[in-house]
Amino acid sequence: MEEKEAGSEKHIRQSQSLCTGEQDYVNRRKQAILESLSSLEMNCTLDDVPHIALLGSGGGQRAAIGLVGSLYQLEKDSLLDTLLYLGGVSGSTWSMTSVYSDPEWSTNMDTAVSRLLGHAVNLEEALAWLSDRAKEEDFSLSDIWGVLTSAGIMKHMDPRHFSDEASRNSTNPYPIYGAIEKFCFTNGPVEGKWFEVSPHEAGFTEMGLFVQTSLLGSKFQNGELLEQKSEMDMVRLQGLLGCALAHEEVITDFIPPWMNVPGLVDSGAKEFLRLYNILDKLVDLTRSTINDPTALSDLDNLQKILKDTVNANKSALLESKSPEQWKPFFQQWNLELLSAVETWSQSPEDGAFKTHVSLLTKQVLPLILTWEWGTTRNFLYQYQGSTVPPCLSSKENFHLVDAGMLINVAYPSFLGDKRDIDLIIAPEYSAGNMFETLTLARDYAAQVKKPFPEIDNKILEDRDWPKDCYVIEGKGKEPTIVFMPLFNRNNCKDADEFKAKMEEFSTFQRPFSLEKIQFVLETAKANIKNNKETLLREINKAILHRQNKRKSMQHQIFESCVFGLL
C-alpha cells in the first residue's frame, strides 16, 4: 500500500458546522433541487429549498434491495431530485456503496436494478482482493465480510475511494454513512458512539471531531498525522459499515434448543456460538459466488458438519458441573469445530476451489478466534481535547462496526442545526419491533438535546401490523418524518401474514434467490408509488417549513439589532 510521511499540518477539525466541501456541494445541489421542484409545479426561491433527507434503514440484504427499489421508484416519480441527502446504515450502505459507483446513478436507476438481478462476482476475484488486504496490519473480519457481501449480494466490487465523490457534481444527493465505535458503544458516553462518513469528512457526530475521509485509517498521535496510508476502498468501507455479526448480542438469535436454558449461555457458550454463526454465514456468502455443482455440494457438506456440531445436545456433560466449570468444555468444542473445518478443507478434489478454500480457511480462522472486527487506526489517539473519552483517546486503533445495534437508521447525523433538516423520508426495512428505530432515535435526541418530533402513542400500537405510511409532524426546529414500513397493511392481509413475511425475508439467511430479490424490489417500489401524493404534500409543507424558519431567523436578527441599538 502507498504510504507517505506527514507534515505538521493540523488535520483534525472540531466543529458542529458543515465543512467547506459539504457546504459547497449542498449549495450546488440546491440549484438542482430548485429545478426539480419547479418541474413539480412547486414554487419557491433558492433560499426556501427544503432540506430533505432519505434515510435507508439496516436489515441486511432485505434493506439493500429495498433501498434500491425505493430509489428506483422515486426516480420514476420525479421525486429523487428533491433529495438533498441520502443517509444509510448497515444493509442500506451496501446498496449506497454500489449505486454511487455510477456518477449519474440518480438519473439511471435501471442500471442498479439490473446489477442486483445479475450474476455475482466470482470467488477468484473476491479472493484476489482479500489476499492483498490480508497483508495489512489492520486486516479484520470486516474485510472478509465486506468482500463477500460485495461479491455475493451486491454483485459488484468497487475499488474507488469514497473521497472521490467530493469532486463530483451535484447530480446525486449528498451521501452520509453511519457506523458506531464498538468499545465506546459498549462502555463509553453517548457522544463517543455515533460515527459518520461523508465524501469529505469522517468522525464523531456529537463530539464534532472529524478528519478528512481520505485520511481515515492513517496514523495519528496527539492530533498530528504521523503516517498517511492509502485510503480504504468501497469494498472495505462496506465491510466496516454492515457487519452486524460483529456484535456479540446478535448470536442470541441463534441459540440451539439444547442451550436455550437459563444460565447456560455464558461467555464461553457465546464464543462457541459466534464461531459457529460467522462460519455458517461466510459459507452462505461464499456459495453465492460459485456456480460449480461439485463445489456447492462440498459447501453443503460443510454446513451440515457445522450444524451437526452445534446442534449435538451436550447438555448432559454440563448438568453436573457448575457454570465456573463449563468454560473448558466450550473451549474444547471450539477446537473441535475448527478442526472439523480444517479437515473438511482438505476434502474437495484438487483444483481451484480447494485452493480457494485453503486460502479462506487460513485467513478467516485466526481472525475468528481473536474476534477482530472493524480495525481502523484511531485519529484521536492521545488527542488532548477534553471532550474525547478514554475509550477513544487511549487506543491506537478503534473499531468501526454496524450502527444498527445502536439505531438502525442514521437519524443521529441528521438531527439538530448542522444539516438543519426539514423532512426525513424513512423507508423502513428493519426487523423486530417495527417502530423501534423511531423510539430509539427519539430517546437519543433527548440525550443529546436535539429536536425530534413527538410520536403519537397510537402509532406504536400498530407494531404488529403497521400501515404503509405514517407522517410524524415536526414543529419549529423539528423535522417531519415520513415513516414507510416495507411490509404493511397494504401488502399483508393481517398480522399473521405480516409476521410470516418478516420471517420469510429475515435478515440472517442465505443470499436471496432471484425470485426473492424481485419480490422485495417490487414491494419497495409499490410503497413509494402508493404514497406519492403523501410525499408530494409533505415536500410542499417542507418548503413552508423552510420559509418559516428563515422568517423566524430574520426576525430574531432584527430584534437583536434593535435591542443592540437601544
Salt bridges, closest charged atoms under 4 A:
GLU3 OE2 - LYS229 NZ 2.62
GLU22 OE2 - ARG419 NE 2.79
ASP48 OD1 - ARG550 NE 2.81
GLU75 OE2 - LYS76 NZ 3.97
ASP81 OD1 - ARG29 NH2 3.60
ASP110 OD2 - LYS76 NZ 2.99
ASP132 OD1 - LYS135 NZ 3.77
GLU137 OE2 - LYS219 NZ 3.68
GLU137 OE2 - LYS229 NZ 3.98
GLU137 OE2 - ARG377 NH2 3.22
ASP138 OD1 - ARG133 NH2 3.22
ASP138 OD2 - ARG236 NH2 3.21
ASP138 OD2 - ARG377 NH1 3.31
ASP143 OD2 - ARG133 NH2 2.90
ASP143 OD1 - ARG236 NE 3.25
ASP158 OD2 - ARG160 NE 2.27
GLU165 OE2 - ARG160 NH1 2.21
GLU196 OE2 - LYS418 NZ 3.77
GLU196 OE2 - ARG419 NH2 2.79
GLU201 OE2 - ARG13 NE 2.57
GLU206 OE1 - LYS450 NZ 2.96
GLU224 OE2 - LYS10 NZ 2.72
GLU227 OE1 - LYS219 NZ 3.63
GLU227 OE2 - LYS229 NZ 3.69
GLU248 OE2 - LYS182 NZ 3.83
GLU248 OE2 - ARG274 NH1 3.46
ASP280 OD2 - LYS281 NZ 3.58
ASP284 OD1 - ARG510 NE 3.22
ASP300 OD1 - ARG287 NH1 2.40
ASP300 OD1 - ARG510 NH2 3.63
ASP308 OD2 - LYS304 NZ 2.77
ASP350 OD1 - LYS354 NZ 3.20
GLU372 OE2 - HIS399 NE2 3.32
ASP417 OD1 - LYS477 NZ 3.65
ASP420 OD2 - ARG546 NH1 2.98
ASP420 OD1 - LYS549 NZ 2.79
ASP422 OD1 - HIS545 ND1 2.84
ASP422 OD2 - ARG546 NH2 2.84
ASP422 OD1 - LYS549 NZ 3.24
ASP443 OD1 - ARG442 NE 3.23
ASP462 OD1 - ARG489 NH2 3.33
GLU473 OE1 - LYS541 NZ 3.14
GLU497 OE1 - LYS493 NZ 3.60
GLU497 OE2 - LYS501 NZ 3.89
GLU522 OE2 - LYS525 NZ 3.02
GLU538 OE2 - ARG537 NE 3.34
GLU538 OE2 - LYS541 NZ 3.34
GLU559 OE2 - HIS555 NE2 3.04
